[in-house]
Amino acid sequence: MSKPRILIVEDEAVTAADLHDELTARGYEVIGTTGTAEGAQRMADDGRPDLVLMDINIAGSADGIIAASAMRGLEIPVIFLTAHYDERTLERAKLATPVGYITKPFEAHQLAVAIEIGITRHRSDVERIWLARELEKERAELKMLRGLLPICCCCKKIRAAADQWQSIESYIAGHSDATFTHTYCPACAKEAMEHPDSIPKGQGN
């Protein structure tokens, strides 16, 4: 499996260079480096990295938290980088749902572990969301019949209410999303070919 592709959002040139060198030395592909929220959005749109390393305090009117929130629709995991933080900043950062949080100065091993765990967590979250959506879709499309169904042993109609009897087709159509097409089973097809008069009125060609 190829190493993840990473976007670095860091406005301190020395830190950005250190991150780039450390990541490439470990086999990661750095798709680019930028120091602004606008640049982060543009490069994420164009390059679709597997993960973004996002400094919270970047240059410009929009900080890293705003930048991360803006790219949530791209479903790209974000790890925040910061030299310091306060409770208000931390609460804002949580709303952007990052997959990790690294304080500067960072250690190389800490960085690699955070990246691998963050990407694994993100993939797991995406898979869980997809499965939940598929299950909800199936639940919306499926109506199940439950309980005992009183059925006439002669005409095979089903008692839908106290004095109301319906054909099997009508009952199932009213209680599920099923549709019907009529044909012959092999035994009935043979009987119909050998004894055409035995075909019930309204059936056959």
Protein Blocks (a to p, Z undefined) as FASTA:
>chain_A
ZZdddddddfbfklmmmmmmmmmmnopacfbdcfbfklmmmmmmmnopabdcddfbdgdj
bdfklmmmmmmmnopacddddfbdcfklmmmmmmnopabdcdddddfklmmmmmmmmmmm
mmmmmmmmmmmmmmmmmmmmpccdedjddddfklopacfblmlccdfklmmmmmccbdcd
ddddfklmmmmmmmmmlpcghiaZZ
